[in-house]
Amino acid sequence: MRSFLTLFFSLSICYSIGQNLFNNQSPFPSDTSNKNKVYHFSNIHFGSTHFKLALPLKFYTGGFITNDNKGKATPFDRTNISGGIIDLNVGGIIFNKNKLIDGWYVNVNWLQSTALKYPQGLFNAIMYGNSNIENTINLSNLSGHLRNHHKLSFGFFKSNWTYGLTVGSINKEITGNFNTNSSILFLPPYEWNIQLNGNINSTNISTNSFSSNGISIGGDIIYKSTFNEKWNFSIGLNNFGLISFNKNNPIYSIDTALNFTGFQWEELRNIDSSIANYTSSFDTTYAKNYTVITPFTIAANSQFKLKSIFIYSNLKYIHMSQGNYSLSIGGYKKINNNILIGSGINYHSISTFQWEFFTYYQKEKANIGIKLNNLIGIIPNIGKSFGLQTYISWRL
């Protein structure tokens, strides 16, 4: 009965595997109490490699956009990345040691992410206009994704190993990329010379955030090791498997060259047919029950105690995501038996270097942690990214 109530709490209130390598990338101390627990972890992160946070804020709240908000306009051929993620988790872990296992866990996850990789020249054309752009804008590295997944993970742990499965419902999965020979050239006074070659895979558009366009299944494996009381590390693979789309989802294949000189008045009156004339060369097919690889995660953590300071490092890679990797290194110190504070340097592919800061509070049953991914990001006119992680656990 106690185990059933623990599971019910895990699913109803909060969730995340107690020692979840993939969700909890905050460098908080490992819980070695071997007590049943439930907890919650969230990670919200938005950023750009080149423009300031003030730019999207002014699009949302209004205000005059300065050139400083837009970031540096050169070099013209630089590849930029902008995007964000909302990663919410609730769950629990139960210790039930026997001959086969030491315990088991259950996870529920809601993931939304988006990212776009694009050339600086395209950004300049949108933000500054094309009148002063004389060079061809190379679009061969243009790619992006838009994702909304709901996932359930469950499994067991034994000694230093954790094994599990992740089953997902795919609400939205849109990916696109352009290949070599994709470009745009602006010719005076009003001519656009456009060449496109690429693919866009898309699920059906739905106004319901919980409808399903497919399912995913992947394997999880984590290895943990404690060499001694000073050094421990973890490494693992999460959600490595396949996505199967179960509806007629559109696939767009684009291989075209066109000259666009604007719309005449009559064309504007029949804008739908006018746009169709330019997109008629797009090859659209509908595929059902086709499969792609999941956006799996590889992660590694380590902690080392150096006198009274704990040194940590985190590494994370997410497949099929433009903002797909991050690396952190830093340290923390216990102020007393209940509180610690720490700071470090983080490099993220959608926001380059960040200064992270965190604090952690621990009592007999409750643990609370909060982390700012970029302390500078609280000043929108200076920072290029903002991220907030929260962690709450309760021993049962």
Residue pairs with C-beta under 8 A, 6 or more apart in sequence:
3 94
3 96
6 36
6 38
6 92
6 94
6 396
7 92
7 94
7 106
9 38
9 92
9 396
10 38
10 90
10 91
10 92
10 94
10 106
11 90
11 91
11 92
11 106
11 108
13 38
13 90
14 38
14 39
14 40
14 90
14 91
14 92
14 392
14 394
15 38
15 39
15 40
15 89
15 90
15 91
15 92
15 106
15 107
15 108
15 109
16 23
16 24
16 39
16 40
16 41
16 89
16 90
16 91
16 107
17 23
17 91
17 93
17 105
17 106
17 107
17 153
17 162
18 31
18 37
18 39
18 92
18 93
18 105
18 393
19 30
19 31
19 93
19 162
19 224
19 234
20 41
20 89
20 91
20 107
21 222
21 234
21 235
21 236
21 238
21 299
21 300
21 301
22 236
22 238
22 297
22 299
22 316
23 41
23 43
23 87
23 89
23 107
23 109
24 41
24 391
25 43
25 299
25 301
25 314
25 316
25 326
25 328
25 389
26 358
26 369
26 371
26 389
26 391
27 301
27 303
27 310
27 312
27 314
27 328
27 330
27 332
27 342
27 344
27 358
28 358
28 360
28 367
28 369
28 391
29 303
29 310
29 340
29 360
29 362
30 232
30 303
31 37
31 367
31 393
33 395
34 95
35 95
35 395
35 396
36 92
36 93
36 94
36 95
36 395
36 396
37 92
37 93
37 393
37 394
37 395
37 396
38 90
38 91
38 92
38 393
38 394
38 396
39 90
39 91
39 92
39 367
39 391
39 392
39 393
39 394
40 89
40 90
40 390
40 391
40 392
40 393
41 89
41 389
41 390
41 391
42 87
42 88
42 89
42 388
42 389
42 390
43 85
43 86
43 87
43 387
43 388
43 389
44 84
44 85
44 86
44 87
44 387
44 388
44 389
45 84
45 85
45 348
45 350
45 351
45 373
45 385
45 386
45 387
45 388
46 53
46 56
46 83
46 84
46 85
46 385
46 386
46 387
47 53
47 82
47 83
47 84
47 323
47 348
47 350
47 351
47 354
47 374
47 377
47 384
47 385
47 386
47 387
48 55
48 71
48 80
48 81
48 82
48 83
48 350
48 351
48 384
48 385
49 80
49 81
49 82
49 349
49 350
49 351
49 352
49 384
50 71
50 72
50 78
50 80
50 82
50 120
50 123
50 384
51 69
51 70
51 71
51 82
51 123
51 384
52 68
52 69
52 70
52 71
52 380
52 381
52 382
52 383
52 384
53 377
53 380
53 381
53 383
53 384
53 385
53 386
54 69
54 380
54 381
55 65
55 69
55 70
55 71
57 63
57 380
58 64
58 65
58 69
65 127
67 73
68 381
69 381
70 123
70 127
70 128
71 384
73 120
73 124
73 128
74 120
75 120
76 119
76 120
76 121
76 124
76 135
77 119
77 120
77 121
77 138
78 119
78 120
79 117
79 118
79 119
79 120
79 141
80 117
80 118
80 119
80 120
80 123
81 115
81 116
81 117
81 118
81 322
81 323
81 349
81 350
82 115
82 116
82 118
82 350
83 113
83 114
83 115
83 116
83 322
83 323
83 350
84 113
84 114
84 115
84 350
85 111
85 112
85 113
85 323
86 110
86 111
86 112
86 113
87 109
87 110
87 111
87 112
87 113
88 109
88 110
88 111
89 107
89 108
89 109
89 110
90 108
91 105
91 106
91 107
91 108
91 153
92 105
92 106
93 103
93 104
93 105
94 103
94 104
94 105
95 102
95 103
96 102
96 103
96 104
97 103
100 158
101 156
101 157
101 158
102 156
102 157
102 158
102 159
103 156
103 157
104 154
104 155
104 156
104 157
105 153
105 154
105 155
105 156
105 157
105 162
105 164
106 152
106 153
106 154
107 151
107 152
107 153
107 154
107 166
108 151
108 152
108 153
109 149
109 150
109 151
109 152
109 153
110 149
110 150
110 151
111 147
111 148
111 149
111 150
111 151
112 147
112 148
113 145
113 147
113 321
113 323
114 144
114 145
114 146
114 147
115 144
115 145
115 321
115 322
115 323
115 350
116 143
116 144
116 322
117 141
117 142
117 143
117 144
117 322
118 141
118 142
118 144
119 137
119 138
119 139
119 141
119 142
121 133
121 135
121 137
121 138
122 137
122 139
122 142
122 184
124 133
125 133
125 137
125 184
125 186
130 186
133 186
134 186
136 183
136 184
136 185
137 183
137 184
137 185
138 182
138 183
139 178
139 182
139 183
139 184
139 196
140 178
140 179
140 180
140 181
140 182
140 183
141 178
142 177
142 178
142 182
142 198
143 175
143 176
143 177
143 178
143 322
144 175
144 176
144 177
144 322
145 173
145 174
145 175
145 176
145 320
145 321
145 322
146 172
146 173
146 174
147 172
147 173
147 174
147 295
147 321
148 170
148 171
148 172
148 173
148 209
149 168
149 169
149 170
149 171
149 173
149 216
150 168
150 169
150 171
150 210
151 166
151 167
151 168
151 169
151 216
151 239
152 166
152 167
152 168
153 164
153 165
153 166
153 167
153 220
153 238
153 239
154 164
154 165
155 162
155 163
155 164
155 165
155 220
156 162
156 163
156 164
157 163
160 223
160 224
160 225
161 221
161 222
161 223
161 224
162 220
162 221
162 222
162 223
162 224
162 236
163 219
163 220
163 221
164 219
164 220
164 221
165 217
165 218
165 219
165 220
166 216
166 217
166 218
166 219
166 220
166 238
166 239
166 241
167 215
167 216
167 217
168 215
168 216
168 217
168 218
168 239
168 243
168 294
169 210
169 212
169 214
169 215
169 216
170 203
170 212
170 213
170 214
170 215
170 216
170 243
170 245
171 203
171 206
171 208
171 209
171 210
171 211
171 212
171 213
172 203
172 206
172 213
173 201
173 202
173 203
173 213
173 214
173 243
173 245
174 200
174 201
174 202
174 203
175 200
175 201
175 320
176 198
176 199
176 200
176 201
177 198
177 199
178 196
178 197
178 198
178 254
179 197
179 198
180 197
181 195
181 197
182 195
182 196
182 197
182 198
183 194
183 195
184 192
184 193
184 194
184 195
185 192
185 193
186 192
186 193
187 193
190 261
190 262
191 259
191 260
191 261
192 259
192 260
192 261
193 257
193 259
194 256
194 257
194 258
194 259
194 260
195 256
195 257
196 254
196 255
196 256
196 257
197 254
197 255
198 254
199 251
199 252
199 253
199 254
200 251
200 252
200 254
201 249
201 251
201 252
201 292
202 249
202 250
202 251
202 252
203 213
203 214
203 245
203 247
203 249
204 213
204 247
204 248
204 249
204 250
206 213
212 246
213 245
213 246
213 247
213 249
214 243
214 244
214 245
214 246
214 247
214 249
215 243
215 244
215 246
216 239
216 241
216 242
216 243
216 244
216 294
217 241
217 242
218 238
218 239
218 240
218 241
218 242
218 294
218 296
219 237
219 239
219 240
219 241
220 236
220 237
220 238
220 239
220 240
221 236
221 237
222 234
222 235
222 236
222 237
222 238
223 234
223 235
223 236
224 232
224 233
224 234
225 232
225 233
225 234
226 232
229 305
230 304
230 305
230 306
231 302
231 303
231 304
231 305
232 302
232 303
233 300
233 301
233 302
233 303
234 299
234 300
234 301
234 302
235 299
235 300
235 301
236 298
236 299
236 300
237 296
237 297
237 298
238 296
238 297
238 298
238 299
239 294
239 295
239 296
239 297
240 294
240 296
241 293
241 294
241 296
242 291
242 292
242 293
242 294
243 291
243 292
243 293
243 294
244 289
244 290
244 291
245 287
245 288
245 289
245 290
245 291
245 292
246 288
246 289
247 288
248 286
248 287
248 288
249 286
249 287
249 288
249 290
250 284
250 285
250 286
251 284
251 285
251 286
251 287
252 282
252 283
252 284
253 282
253 283
253 284
253 285
254 281
254 282
254 283
255 281
255 283
256 281
256 282
258 278
258 281
260 278
263 271
263 274
267 274
268 274
293 319
293 320
294 319
294 320
295 318
295 319
295 320
295 321
296 318
296 319
297 316
297 317
297 318
297 319
298 316
298 317
299 314
299 315
299 316
299 317
300 314
300 315
300 316
301 312
301 313
301 314
301 315
302 312
302 313
303 310
303 311
303 312
304 310
304 311
304 312
305 311
308 333
308 334
309 331
309 332
309 333
310 331
310 332
310 333
310 342
311 329
311 330
311 331
312 328
312 329
312 330
312 331
312 332
312 342
312 344
313 327
313 328
313 329
314 326
314 327
314 328
314 329
315 325
315 326
315 327
315 328
316 325
316 326
316 327
317 324
317 325
318 324
318 325
322 349
322 350
323 348
323 349
323 350
323 351
324 349
325 348
325 349
326 346
326 347
326 348
326 349
327 346
327 347
328 344
328 345
328 346
328 347
328 356
329 344
329 345
330 342
330 343
330 344
330 345
330 356
331 342
331 343
331 344
332 340
332 341
332 342
332 343
332 358
332 360
333 340
333 341
333 342
334 340
335 341
337 362
338 361
338 362
338 363
339 359
339 360
339 361
339 362
340 359
340 360
341 357
341 358
341 359
341 360
342 357
342 358
342 359
342 360
343 355
343 356
343 357
343 358
343 375
344 356
345 353
345 354
345 355
345 356
346 353
346 354
346 355
346 356
346 373
346 374
347 353
347 354
348 354
348 373
348 385
350 385
351 374
351 384
351 385
352 384
354 373
354 374
354 376
354 377
354 385
354 387
355 374
355 375
355 376
356 371
356 372
356 373
356 374
356 375
357 371
357 372
357 375
358 369
358 370
358 371
358 372
358 389
359 369
359 370
360 367
360 368
360 369
360 391
361 367
361 368
361 369
362 368
364 395
365 394
365 395
366 392
366 393
366 394
366 395
367 391
367 392
367 393
367 394
368 391
368 392
369 389
369 390
369 391
369 392
370 388
370 389
370 390
370 391
371 388
371 389
371 390
371 391
372 378
372 387
372 388
373 385
373 386
373 387
373 388
373 389
374 383
374 384
374 385
374 386
374 387
376 382
376 383
377 383
377 384
377 385
377 386
377 387
378 386
